[in-house]
């Protein structure tokens, strides 16, 4: 990227800048020559740059004159700009900005702000970035967990998971080029790749390429730099042709890679690889030379334990070929520069032998192919390609006579051309000969071609071998795969491609996903139950993840990390592109959250203007939703920043506790509101009139005069206003009319009410007439109608577009919530309008002044019901309810894989307790020693291994393994 910038963006003699954002301790700039016109600016935290300069001084490395240190926080663009200006940066000069895995550690909005600032501040720039991508596949999940465990989580990776989303971040630039590192690697010259290969021995192609497809380079250009030439070519991703059913056989896996395996005479034979000797034993990873055999019945899918039968010393990337009842192991390596030509023969259940080398003998190799083939009456094995001192050509083949254990080198004619020399390819015997496809060539370029090795015999009994190019079963270049001929077609299984998540199976030249054919019925039942759960959701703010099914309530107030996780899972289950689903879910939930704020403000404003009890109830519910949103965001943030030392059990209960406390407060608030509505309903007409009269007279100055008058004369009569029908009476006035002097009688007559009760009630009303009241009602319902229309539109959008496009349970919950809100708001509008429009009809059931408290009471009861559902949900979560059967079965499966029949301890199903704990699960297992000879060390080692295995299960937040002695020994 630096070379492209210097060659394409900078004219000879022109001043230019290089800005290293988040430079850290990188000293790469000091190790290369630069033109004299360079001004190099390193931007990072002041403390980091100070330590870097101290290290340079300690190692007596002089600081060049062109280098400037700019201490600033990249999250504060104003600080960055000020530090660059202070260091003398000319923003109009051509500028190369480098961000090497920097923005990934920042929040998305912080990174977006930095990108926007660069686009506005540097008119002629090239913004180069190197970061991760692909967070959802197994490699991506492990990568995220790795960085999170080291207290440097990739904060923006879930929101920017692929190249397209990254391009969108830089849309303010004139031109954006981006490609994953596989494309960048493919664009490198053969000379540069050869130089890199010569630096040190290397044979970790799979690991390198997996990392390359999960990292990318991006160059965003503007101004004069937009004319820069580029050579990256992004790799297209072919569409899947469908899915193929497979039968999964449990408990037969082994944790290794680079191994060889085959199936013969009802036994699975596994040789070598890198990993552990036994998954049930906590030993270190390393090269395994053992040859392991286990009995495997494919009919009833039962198997025995692995047993070691011998050793094939060079077992990394050797081949295992079944011929009759024997397995032939050939080749492999002891190290990147130590290929082997060893040959071992394993006869299942009888013998194992290492064949001594003789002449002729094939040269040492690994990553080759070995295929059974019959030449005339001789059964043998064809060995093709591979790598040793160099990548081995395919212009010849070695044939092993499996009866005499002798080798023969056969030359291959090439009338139609010769396939490129290759390794890590696959080969299988088909109807026309041995088909070879894929692999890596001598330049480490992935191949997708296919060639058939045809064998023809003449009259003299000799054989003629020739290559013929054939249609390839590979839709994309691939290596490290296996090839099988089945039912008239070639099937490709596994392998590495130049993109993320290659299809696990290719058939008829097309990529396919796989489905577990043995679980179709269970999958159908689980899908039906999941849909029933999702469609019945109405309220709440929780997620209880049980196995791979999610139970969601009011998911539109989930924190974004949970929304991303759920959206990705639902999209995968629905067969929808994850990025399209994530985009729809994010946009919809963010819009709903923003509108929640607007609606709460509108309802509060309407209540302050009208004082209607039903509007107050609806406003309280909207405010409750808004506060629940804030609590969920806060607790979601706390759960993504777990302090393992302070909270060793995890923080999964934070959200449940927060939602439980707030839902309880909302329930109590609505209960008090309902009591007020009920009090308004049970008040008699006289009570209502008396209250109005009391309020009226309490606002007059005469009341104070009466009280002072009574206190001065020590009068025992109270200054209270009583109503009898339409007449208003006051004992204090009556007392002075009868017992006072002439002045007091005159005062009492003057104070005597001149209005009837009805006139005072009418006078006390906030409306002067019915027209004013009707206008206020229309204004109130107009705003409520806008709210109801929005909820109806959002509900219809989710039902008819967003949910079919995303398959998201979050949007199902959101749609259900908005539907219920729409029904409630419409009911309020209809009830108030009906009562005002048809007062005579309404009066038959309830008086006019009772309509508002009645509707408010009904709404309060409904809202109390919804918040009580949330209370019960989170009380269930916090009460550590037992996990469902599906999740428990998965835990038991892992326990049985670790604690086997020959283990020093036993575990009954009753000794395994699995229960919900916050948003995850807790697993408690009790190991019981088999005998008094079992040592504490053996039990502790097994317990430690079991705990590690359980913690790898999805949704397990805590695993506790306890040790116990048998009851007889305790006695």
HELIX and SHEET records of a PDB file:
HELIX    1   1 UNK A    2  UNK A    8  1                                   7    
HELIX    2   2 UNK A   28  UNK A   31  5                                   4    
HELIX    3   3 UNK A   46  UNK A   58  1                                  13    
HELIX    4   4 UNK A   77  UNK A   86  1                                  10    
HELIX    5   5 UNK A  103  UNK A  105  5                                   3    
HELIX    6   6 UNK A  108  UNK A  121  1                                  14    
HELIX    7   7 UNK A  138  UNK A  149  1                                  12    
HELIX    8   8 UNK A  163  UNK A  169  1                                   7    
HELIX    9   9 UNK A  181  UNK A  187  1                                   7    
HELIX   10  10 UNK A  190  UNK A  197  1                                   8    
HELIX   11  11 UNK A  205  UNK A  213  1                                   9    
HELIX   12  12 UNK A  223  UNK A  227  5                                   5    
HELIX   13  13 UNK A  517  UNK A  519  5                                   3    
HELIX   14  14 UNK A  520  UNK A  535  1                                  16    
HELIX   15  15 UNK A  555  UNK A  557  5                                   3    
HELIX   16  16 UNK A  560  UNK A  574  1                                  15    
HELIX   17  17 UNK A  578  UNK A  610  1                                  33    
HELIX   18  18 UNK A  613  UNK A  640  1                                  28    
HELIX   19  19 UNK A  654  UNK A  682  1                                  29    
HELIX   20  20 UNK A  685  UNK A  698  1                                  14    
HELIX   21  21 UNK A  701  UNK A  712  1                                  12    
HELIX   22  22 UNK A  731  UNK A  739  1                                   9    
HELIX   23  23 UNK A  742  UNK A  751  1                                  10    
HELIX   24  24 UNK A  757  UNK A  764  1                                   8    
HELIX   25  25 UNK A  770  UNK A  797  1                                  28    
HELIX   26  26 UNK A  798  UNK A  802  3                                   5    
HELIX   27  27 UNK A  803  UNK A  806  1                                   4    
HELIX   28  28 UNK A  809  UNK A  837  1                                  29    
HELIX   29  29 UNK A  839  UNK A  845  1                                   7    
HELIX   30  30 UNK A  848  UNK A  850  5                                   3    
HELIX   31  31 UNK A  851  UNK A  878  1                                  28    
HELIX   32  32 UNK A  885  UNK A  898  1                                  14    
HELIX   33  33 UNK A  909  UNK A  911  5                                   3    
HELIX   34  34 UNK A  936  UNK A  951  1                                  16    
HELIX   35  35 UNK A  967  UNK A  970  1                                   4    
SHEET    1   A 7 UNK A  67  UNK A  71  0                                        
SHEET    2   A 7 UNK A  38  UNK A  44  1                                        
SHEET    3   A 7 UNK A  16  UNK A  21  1                                        
SHEET    4   A 7 UNK A  94  UNK A 100  1                                        
SHEET    5   A 7 UNK A 125  UNK A 132  1                                        
SHEET    6   A 7 UNK A 215  UNK A 222 -1                                        
SHEET    7   A 7 UNK A 175  UNK A 180 -1                                        
SHEET    1   B 5 UNK A 243  UNK A 246  0                                        
SHEET    2   B 5 UNK A 510  UNK A 516  1                                        
SHEET    3   B 5 UNK A 505  UNK A 507 -1                                        
SHEET    4   B 5 UNK A 489  UNK A 493 -1                                        
SHEET    5   B 5 UNK A 482  UNK A 486 -1                                        
SHEET    1   C 3 UNK A 256  UNK A 257  0                                        
SHEET    2   C 3 UNK A 274  UNK A 275 -1                                        
SHEET    3   C 3 UNK A 286  UNK A 287 -1                                        
SHEET    1   D 4 UNK A 260  UNK A 264  0                                        
SHEET    2   D 4 UNK A 267  UNK A 271 -1                                        
SHEET    3   D 4 UNK A 290  UNK A 297 -1                                        
SHEET    4   D 4 UNK A 302  UNK A 303 -1                                        
SHEET    1   E 4 UNK A 260  UNK A 264  0                                        
SHEET    2   E 4 UNK A 267  UNK A 271 -1                                        
SHEET    3   E 4 UNK A 290  UNK A 297 -1                                        
SHEET    4   E 4 UNK A 307  UNK A 311 -1                                        
SHEET    1   F 4 UNK A 319  UNK A 323  0                                        
SHEET    2   F 4 UNK A 326  UNK A 330 -1                                        
SHEET    3   F 4 UNK A 343  UNK A 347 -1                                        
SHEET    4   F 4 UNK A 351  UNK A 355 -1                                        
SHEET    1   G 2 UNK A 333  UNK A 335  0                                        
SHEET    2   G 2 UNK A 338  UNK A 339 -1                                        
SHEET    1   H 4 UNK A 369  UNK A 375  0                                        
SHEET    2   H 4 UNK A 378  UNK A 384 -1                                        
SHEET    3   H 4 UNK A 396  UNK A 401 -1                                        
SHEET    4   H 4 UNK A 406  UNK A 411 -1                                        
SHEET    1   I 4 UNK A 426  UNK A 430  0                                        
SHEET    2   I 4 UNK A 433  UNK A 437 -1                                        
SHEET    3   I 4 UNK A 450  UNK A 457 -1                                        
SHEET    4   I 4 UNK A 463  UNK A 470 -1                                        
SHEET    1   J 2 UNK A 478  UNK A 479  0                                        
SHEET    2   J 2 UNK A 496  UNK A 497 -1                                        
SHEET    1   K 2 UNK A 542  UNK A 546  0                                        
SHEET    2   K 2 UNK A 549  UNK A 553 -1                                        
SHEET    1   L 2 UNK A 722  UNK A 724  0                                        
SHEET    2   L 2 UNK A 727  UNK A 729 -1                                        
SHEET    1   M 3 UNK A 905  UNK A 906  0                                        
SHEET    2   M 3 UNK A 920  UNK A 929 -1                                        
SHEET    3   M 3 UNK A 912  UNK A 917 -1                                        
SHEET    1   N 3 UNK A 905  UNK A 906  0                                        
SHEET    2   N 3 UNK A 920  UNK A 929 -1                                        
SHEET    3   N 3 UNK A 956  UNK A 964  1                                        
END                                                                             
